[in-house]
Amino acid sequence: MAEQFVKRAALALASCTLAMGAHAQSSVTLYGTVDAGVIYSTNQQSTTASGATSGHANWQLGGGNLVPSRWGLTGSEDIGAGTTVNFTLENSFFQQNGALLQSGTLFNRNAWVGVANSRYGTLTLGRQYDPFSDNLGAYVSSNNWATLYGSHFGDVDNLNEAFNFNNSIKYISPNFGGFTIGGLFSLGGVAGDFSQNRGWSLAANYTNGPLSFSAGVLELRNPLQAALGGESGYIGDLGCANADAAYCELQNAQRIRIYGAGGSYAFGKFTVGLTYTHTRLSQSLYFASAAQPQGADISFDIAELNTSWQFSPEWQFGFAYLFNDARPSGESSTRVHQINLGTVYNLSKRTALYAVAIGQKSSGAGLGIDAAGGGTRNLAQIPNLVNSDTDKQLAVMAGIRHNF
């Protein structure tokens, strides 16, 4: 008995020692952001019971403005030879009411696991964001200081990451003198139709001191169903709050393909960023009719100048101009101009106050469908808000962001 007790004690001690050693080489972190602010916007379209529309100003509480409100778990285990096993589970929610951003998905932002090695790169599998959007999105104002309402029209180029990829395999190369490349392939998961819901992305990035530059391409089949929640759970930036809301079927297309390039340069306290993207939606059902039930193609050429001034370690000011040219196949173009102006003041390393003003003007042929009289109208729409009833819209917001 004594001998068996000693053996058991030795085994228990060895197991405890191994567990402690494994624990010392592993970590799991709970993290997140809570962000809320008050938003005033003009000309939001309101639809009456008779179907008539008019524009009204609106006050509302918004969540996840400067940074998406979210919480997550991330972990890493060192398995030796310079290799780690990593995972991230991350969820977005509406701060104003606590609801999930996308119903039916607990971890709607990230749910992936993979391995990383400083010599060979990083390979991850699951639900995740693509390298094109990750890299190019770093240069636009909406991901820095202008809030999600300051993104490109409808975020049709995904630089504000309106969608991520399910069933995806992602690889990021090691850093070669400031140069990295990345790729992602998303399996559609539909039996008998390999192309349905399939997506892929390729991107390259170069960083050297104050200079950074990125370029890449992204493609996704059936974007509404594959990534944007479908008809009942649509999570894109184009609002569908009203019965006759403009633009809400625009991303219901057979395919989306995006090309883009951008970069930034820091001149001391001043940083200047430039981005350009070309987006093509194939067979968008927004343009479907009895004569053309398959819809029509539309392309978007979007450019942004993003400037920021780090007035002090705590205080940042920003100005951005966004230009969008939207052209349905064989039709005249619609031009959307947008100005973002804002400031962020850091109360601490984790807490910041922000104030942002956004103005938008639409001109040209017009993309908004006139439900009452047919034809098209110029209807401004600041992303994530209900579209305007006119060709102009203004939004002003202020709020607080806290990271934990």
MOGIKA-V586194 format. One record per backbone hydrogen bond with DSSP energy under -1.0 kcal/mol. CO is the residue of the C=O (numbers start at 1). NH is the residue of the N-H. Records with the same first field share a line. If there is no record, write none. Layout:
BEGIN
CO = NH ; NH
END
This chain:
BEGIN
1 = 5
2 = 6
3 = 7
4 = 8
5 = 9
6 = 10
7 = 11
8 = 12
9 = 13
10 = 14
11 = 15
12 = 16
13 = 17
14 = 18
15 = 19
16 = 20
17 = 21
18 = 22
19 = 23
20 = 24
23 = 26
25 = 78
27 = 76
29 = 74
31 = 72
32 = 404
33 = 70
34 = 402
35 = 64
36 = 400
37 = 62
38 = 398
39 = 60
40 = 396
41 = 58
43 = 389
44 = 56
46 = 54
48 = 51
52 = 48
54 = 46
56 = 44
58 = 41
60 = 39
62 = 37
65 = 148
69 = 93
70 = 33
71 = 91
72 = 31
73 = 89
74 = 29
75 = 87
76 = 27
77 = 85
80 = 83
83 = 79
84 = 116
85 = 77
86 = 114
87 = 75
88 = 112
89 = 73
90 = 109 ; 110
91 = 71
92 = 101
94 = 98
99 = 94
102 = 105
110 = 90
111 = 127
112 = 88
113 = 125
114 = 86
115 = 123
116 = 84
117 = 121
121 = 117
122 = 172
123 = 115
124 = 170
125 = 113
126 = 168
127 = 111
128 = 165
130 = 134
131 = 135
132 = 136
133 = 137
135 = 138
136 = 139
141 = 144 ; 145 ; 146
147 = 150
148 = 151
152 = 155
153 = 156
155 = 158
158 = 161
165 = 128
167 = 187
168 = 126
169 = 185
170 = 124
171 = 183
172 = 122
176 = 179
178 = 207
179 = 176
180 = 205
181 = 173
182 = 203
183 = 171
184 = 201
185 = 169
186 = 199
190 = 193
195 = 198
198 = 221
199 = 186
200 = 219
201 = 184
202 = 217
203 = 182
204 = 215
205 = 180
206 = 213
208 = 211
210 = 266
211 = 208
212 = 264
213 = 206
214 = 262
215 = 204
216 = 260
217 = 202
218 = 258
219 = 200
220 = 256
222 = 226
223 = 227 ; 228
224 = 230
228 = 235
229 = 233
237 = 384
242 = 245
247 = 250
249 = 252
251 = 253
252 = 285
254 = 222
255 = 282
256 = 220
257 = 280
258 = 218
259 = 278
260 = 216
261 = 276
262 = 214
263 = 274
264 = 212
265 = 272
267 = 270
269 = 310
270 = 267
271 = 308
272 = 265
273 = 306
274 = 263
275 = 304
276 = 261
277 = 302
278 = 259
279 = 300
280 = 257
281 = 298
282 = 254 ; 255
284 = 287 ; 296
285 = 288
292 = 289 ; 295
296 = 284
297 = 329
298 = 281
299 = 327
300 = 279
301 = 325
302 = 277
303 = 323
304 = 275
305 = 321
306 = 273
307 = 319
308 = 271
309 = 311 ; 317
314 = 346
315 = 312
316 = 344
317 = 309
318 = 342
319 = 307
320 = 340
321 = 305
322 = 338
323 = 303
324 = 336
325 = 301
326 = 334
327 = 299
328 = 331
333 = 365
334 = 326
335 = 363
336 = 324
337 = 361
338 = 322
339 = 359
340 = 320
341 = 357
342 = 318
343 = 355
344 = 316
345 = 353
350 = 403
351 = 347 ; 348
352 = 401
353 = 345
354 = 399
355 = 343
356 = 397
357 = 341
358 = 395
359 = 339
360 = 393
361 = 337
363 = 335
368 = 377
369 = 371
370 = 374
375 = 370
377 = 368
380 = 388
382 = 385
387 = 45
390 = 380
391 = 362
393 = 360
394 = 42
395 = 358
396 = 40
397 = 356
398 = 38
399 = 354
400 = 36
401 = 352
402 = 34
END
